[in-house]
Amino acid sequence: MLKVLLVEDEVYMRKGIIKLVDWNGRGFVIYREASNGQEALEILKKEHIDVVITDIKMPVMDGIELIRRISEEFENRPAVVIISGYNEFEFAKAAIRYGVNDYLLKPIDEAELIQTLERIKTRILNEREYHRRKNLFEYLKRNSKFMRVVEFNEVSTIEQLGMDGTATWMGIGKKEDLQYEDDLTICENLLEIEREVNAKFASKGIDFRCYWDSFFNIILIIEAEQKSRRGQVIKQVYEYITRRLNLQSIVFDEIKNFKNIHSFYKQLLKKLSFAQFYEKTGVIEAAQIEDFEMYIEDKKLGSELIKLIEERKCEEIRYKLSQFFDECHNKKISPEIIKGYILLTLLEVIDYFEVYQLFEADSLKFIYRSNLQKSKFIEKVMEILLQIAEYVTEATKFNSSSFMKKIELFIKENYNKDITIKSIAQQFYINPIYLGRMFKKHFNMPFNKYLHILRIEQAKKLLLKTDKKIYEIAKEVGYNDTDYFALKFEEYVGKSPSKYRSSIIGETNY
């Protein structure tokens, strides 16, 4: 709704104008009323008004003086509509000099008032959209310039940032839901935060700017004029922003040398990663996070987890992981080092149990998520280890020669049907990946090769003992495609079915 200030000294005239049209239906609201220009001026100084509708002749301060003061004293001037009688038209022309281009003649006509309001609304909304896009474009340029410095160390741009004071702080927080928004929405939200924070802390000498990097971290720059209570004020600002943006944590520090802002930013990112991984919340001064270690001495985790999986001790697996992470926390091990070590450990376990098929190429990508907390990270690792343990348990249950004899018998009874390793696994309630491995180990060949050999041997018998046609034999042993049957037959026997039959018959006759 566009807010309207109605300025008219005659009460009945004001009430008549208010009742003349459906203001809300037209997108307007009569927000305030005033009986003269002086009252209106005081309201304008305190309230945001979109449209002023004012009479010309009023006591204390007339409409012409009000319009003049508005044009001279207000940067973001409201739209102004003057109400004029026929004998006041010269006053109306004077008002036009102050930027007024809408006026209504008394008595006010309903249709004319509606046309004027629609014209004003269109103009205001168009101007707002223009300024919105202009502000977003300027913000995008500013953000891009800043990120070229902090992310890519573009030294030539540092002087253009306008950070020439020493009382400047940089804070970094993670807002992951930014990645689901488009760039313009992000810019609008961050610009709103900037205006809000600057308005709230203006009296404390704070100048705040907000940026975002390519990893959807929020970069928060604060410049402070006050010297005495500066640290306390800075923390108050960051605490407010943390709540306002719903951030888990913010790590901040004072920038001492702007030429080193790139390395300063990288260091803050590492400390933010450390804080988030170890689930530290709130506003954290960088000095509270000491330098962390970049080396893990323990090299036994993989072998210990393998042993626990073999012994089916799932709860001890969880305890072992928690113990390992607690030790890393106490020793202040970098999250990046931990994640790399855990990745190698998981690969060691996967390799030992030969369960590569259980995991797709990107199934371990969660390890590289920089903002994953320790507790959630442990749960993700546990999921993988439990999946391996379940697989190993199932494998042990079926790992016997008697079971494989059942599988062999089933295949011989159903070789001429459309069977696969997956359908057999479903029949015997076993993991198909494990069955494939176990089958290869027991028969020294993969299932598909075993099935082809079995079918071809049966086909050889039929070729020798019957006079059935080739396509009939192919279908009888499980091949719906005669050409494919002939191809596989020649691959395993060395000659086509017809030549094989001829050669066998010829030898017999001889």
N, C-alpha and C positions, 0 to 999 in steps of 0.2 A: 504493500500500500504506500502511495505517495502522501507524505504529510503536508497538510495545508494549514497555513496561518491566515485567518480571516481578520482583516483590520477594518473596522467600520464603527464610527462613534454612535450611530443610531442602532439601538438594540433590536428594534423591530425589523430593520433592514437586514441585520445579521441573521436573525432567525428566519426571515423570509428567504434569504439566499441558501441557508442550510437545508430548508425544506423544498427548495425548487427542483433539485435533481437527486437521483440515487447515487450519492458519492461513492459508497462502498462498491456498488455494482460497476462503477466506472474506474475502479482501482485507486480511489482517493479516500482520505479520511480527514475530517475537520479536526486537526490535532490540537490547535490552540486558537483562542480568540483574543483580540485586543481592541480597545476603544480609541487608541490614537497611536501615532508613530513612535512615541517614546516607549510606550508599553511593548510594542512590537519589537523595537530594537533590543530591549532587555531580554525578551524571549529568544531572539535570534542569537544572542551572545551565549545562551545556555543550552539551547536545544538545536538539534539538526532538523531543519525545515526544508522541504523540497519546493514548495510553491507558496508565494505570498500573494494574496488577493487583497488589494487595499483601495480604499476610497482616497480621493485627493484632498478634499476639504475636511479637516478634523482639527480639534483643539490641541494645544500643547505642541504637537509636532504634526505637520500635515504630510500628505502622501508624497509630495515632491521631495521634501527634506528626507523622508524615510528612504526613498529610492536612491537619493544621492549618497546617503550614509552607507547604504548596502553596497553600492557600486564601489565605494572608496575603502571600506573597512573589512570587507569579507572576501577572502580568496576564493572559496567555493560558494559562489553566490546562488541563492535559490532563484527559480523562475519567478518573474513578477508580472502580475496582471493588475492593471489599474481600472477602477470604476469611475467613470466620468459622466457628468451631465453635459447636455449640448452646449451650455454657456461656459463650460470649463474646458473646451477643446484645446485652447491655447496652452493650458496646463498639461494636457495630455501630450502635446507636441514637445513640451519641455522634458517630460518624463522619458520620451523616446531617446533623448540625448544620453540618458544614463543606461541605455541598453534594454529598455522595456519595449517589447514588440507585440504585446498582447493587451488589448484594452476592451472594456465592455461599456456600452452606453446605458445610462439609466433611462427608463426602467429596464432591468435586465430580462432579456428574452431567454426562455429555457433552451431552445434549440441552439441559440448562439453560444450560450454558456457551455453546452455539451460539446459543440464543435471546438471551442477554445480549449476545453479540458483534454479532449482527444489529441489536439495538436501539441499541447504542452507535454502530455504523457509520451507521445511518440518521440518528441525531441529529447526529453530527459532520458528515456530508455536507450535511445541511440547513442547519446553522449556517454552514458554509463558503460555501454558495451564497448565503445571506442576506448574509453579510459581503462576499462578492464583488460582489453587486449594489449593496449600499450604498456600497462604496468606488468603484465605477464611476460611480454616480449623483453622489457627492460630487465626483469628479474632473471629470465633465462640467460640473457647475455652476461649479467653480473655473476650468476652461478657458474656459467661455463668458464668465465675468466678466472674465478677463484679456484675452481677445480683443476684448471690447467696448471696452476701453481702448486697446490697441495698434493695433487695426485701424480703429476708428471714433471714437477720441478721446473716449470717454465720460468726461468729466472727473469727474463725480460719483462714479465708481466707483474712482478712483485710491487714495483713502484706505483702501478695503476690501482692497487687495491685500496689505497687511501688509509692505510694503517701506519700512521707515523708517530703515534704515541707509544709509551711504554706500558701503560696500564690497560693491557688487552689480554683477555682470556679466551682460550679455545676449549670448548667442551664437545665430546662426541658421545652420541647415544645411538642405539640400534632400533629402527622402526621397520620391522620386516613386512608389515602389511602395505608399505609403500609400493612394493613391487607389483601389487595387483591394481594400482591406479595409473592412469595416464599422466603424462608429464604436466599438462596444464592443470589438472586437478591437484597434483602435488604442489605446484607453484602457488595456486590460489590458497591452499591450506597454510603453506608456510608464510606467505605474505600476510595472511590474517593473524597468524601467531606473532609475527614481527610487530604489526600495528598494536596488537593487544598488549604485548610485553612492554613495548616502548611507552604506551599510554599509562600503564600501571606503575612503571618504575621511573617515569620521567623526572619526578621530584627528587629522585636519588642520584641524578646525574648519570643515568645509564643510557647507552646507545647499543641496541641489540640488532644483530643480523643473523639470518638463518639460511643454511645451505644444505644441499644433499649430494652425496657422491654416487659413483656408479655401483656401489655395493649396498645402496639404500641406508647408509649411515646418515644421521642428522648431524651436521656440523654447526655448532652454536658459538658465535663470536660476540663477546661482550667488551665494550669499552666503557671505562668508568672514570668520571672526573674526580670524585671524592677520594681523598687520600687516607683519612683516618680509619673509617669503618669499611674500607673497600672490600676486604676478604669476606666479611659477614654479608654484605650486600650481594656480592657475586654468588655466594652459596644460596641466598634467598631466591635469586633469579633462577638459578638452575633447578632448585627444588620446585619452583612454580612451573617451569617448563616440563619437568619430569612428570608432574601430575597432569598438566594440560595435554601433553602428547602421549600419555600412558606408556612411558618408557620404563623398562626394567631398571636401567641404571644409566648414569652419565659420568664419564671420567673427564676431569678438566684440569688445566694447569695454565699458568701465566706464560705468555709468549715473550721471551726476552730478546730474541733476535729474529726479525722477520726474514732475514736471508736464509735462515735454517728452518723455515716453516714446513717444508716438505718432510724432512726427517722428524720434525716435531709431531706432525700429523701421523706419520707411520708409527712412532713410538706410542702415541695415544691410542691408536687402533689396537696395538698389541696388548696394551693394558686393559682396554675395553674387552677384548677377547678373553683375557685372563679373568676379569671380573665376572663376565657373563658365564663362562664355563664353570667357575667355582661358585656361581649363584650368589654373588654379592649384589645387593640392590641399593637403590637410592643414588645420592650424589656423592661421588668419591673423588677426593683430591688425588692426583697422579702420584704424589709422594707416598700415599698410603699403600700403594702397590709396589713393593720392592722389586728389584731386578730378579728375573726368574732364570732358572737353569735351562740349558739347551741340550742336556744329555741325560739319558736314563741308564743307570748302572745295571738294573735287573734285566737279565737276558733269559730267565727261566720261565716266564709266564706261559709261553706257548706249550712247552713240554708238560707243565703242571696242569694246564687245561686239558691237554690230550689225555693225560692219565685219569682225570676226574670224569671225562666223557666216557672213557672205556669202562670205568667203574660205576657209571650211571649215577653219579653223585651231583645232581643238578643244583641242590641248595648250596652245596659247597662251592660250585662254580660261581654262583652269585656272590657268596662271601669272599671268594678269592678276588673277584673283580673289584668289589667295594674296598677291600684291603689295599689292593694295588693303587686305586685312585686316591685313597686317603693318604698313602705314602707319597704319591706325586704332589698332592696338595701341600703336605707338610714340608716337602723339599722344594716347593714353588717351581715345579716343572712347567714349562710353557705348554699351553694347550695344543699348539701345532706339533710339538715334539711328541706329545702323548698320542695324538691322532695318527701320526705316522707310525709310531711303534705298535699301536693297536692294529692298524691295517696289516703290517707285516706279520703280527701274531695270528690274525685271522687267516691270512694266506697260508701260514705254516700249518694250522689245524686243518684247513680245507685240503691242502696237499697231502697231509698224512693219511687222512681218511678217504682220499681220492673222490671227493664229492663235488667236483667242479660243476657238474650238471645241475646242482641244486641252486646255483646262483648265476643270474644273468650278469652281463658285463658291467652294468651300472648299479647293481644291487648294493654295492658298498659305498655309494656316493654320499650317503649321509655323513660319512666320516669327515668330509671336507666342508661341511656346513659350519662356518666359523662361530655362529651364535648358539649352537646346540649346548644346552646345559649338561652338567656332569651327570645328574640323575637320569635325564632322558637319554644321554649317550650310553650309559650303562645298560639301560633297558634295550636299546637298539642292538648292542653287542650281545646281550643275553638272548635276544630273539634268534640271532644267527647261530649261537652255540647250542641252544635248545633244539633248533631245527636239525643241526648235525647230530646231536645226541639221539633224537627220535629216529633219525635215519639209521644210525648205528645199531640201536636197539632192535629195530625191525629187521635189519640185515642179519643180526645174530640169530633171531628167531627162526629164520628160514635157511640158515647156512648149514645144510646137511645134504649128504649124498642121497638119502631117502627122499627128500623133498625134490631134488633134481630129477629123480627117477619118475616121480609123479608128473613133473613138467614134461619130461621126455615122452611118457605114455600119452599124455594129453595131446601133444603135437602129432604123434603118429596116428592118433585116432581122428584128428581134425586137420591134417596137413592140406587137404584139398578144399578147405574152406577159407574164407577171408579172415585169417588170423594175423595178429601182430603181437609184438612184445607187450604193448599196452593192454590189448584185450585179454591176453593171458594173465597179466598182472592183476587186472580187475577180477578175473575168475578166481584167483588164489589169494586176493586181498593183500597184495604186496606192492611196494613201491616199484614202478616200471623202470626207473633208472637203476635201482639196485639189482633188479632181476636181470637187466641187460648185462650188467657187469658180472654178476654171478654166473650167468649162462655162458658168457665168453670164457670165463675162467674154467668152468667145468668141461666144456666141449672144445676148448681151444679154438673157437671161432665165434663170430657174431651170430645172432639169431637168424638174420636174413640169409646168410650164407648157408647155415644149417638147413633152413627150410627149402632153399633152392636145390641143395644136394638131395634131400629126401624126395622131393617131387620128381627130380630128374631120374633118380633110381627107379621110382615107381613107373615112370614113363618108359624107361628102357625095358622093363618087364612086359608092359602092355604092347610095346612095339614088337617084341619077340614072340609073345604068346597069342596075340590077337591080330585080326585083320582090320581093326578099327582105323578110321581115317585120322590123320594127324590132328585136325582141329578137335575131334572127339576126345582124343587122348589128352590134348592140352587142357581141355575143360575138365576132364575127369580128375586130373592131378592138381587142379587149382588155378590154372591160367585161363583167364577169359580172353586174352589177346593171343592169338595163334602166332603172330609174328614175334611177339615178345618171348613166347615159349621157345620158338625155334632159335632165337638169339641166345637165350640162356642155355639151351641144350647144347648148342655148338660151343659155347664158352666153356662148359664143364666136360663135354665128351670129346670135343675136337672135330666133330662133323655134324651135319644137319640130321634131324630125325629120320628123314627119308633115306639118306645115304647110310645112316647107321643100320636101319632095317634091312636095306639091300645087302650090305656087307655081311650082316649076321646070317641072313638067309642063304647067301652065296656060299659062305663057309660051311653051312650045314649041308647044303646040297652036294658040295664037293666031298 
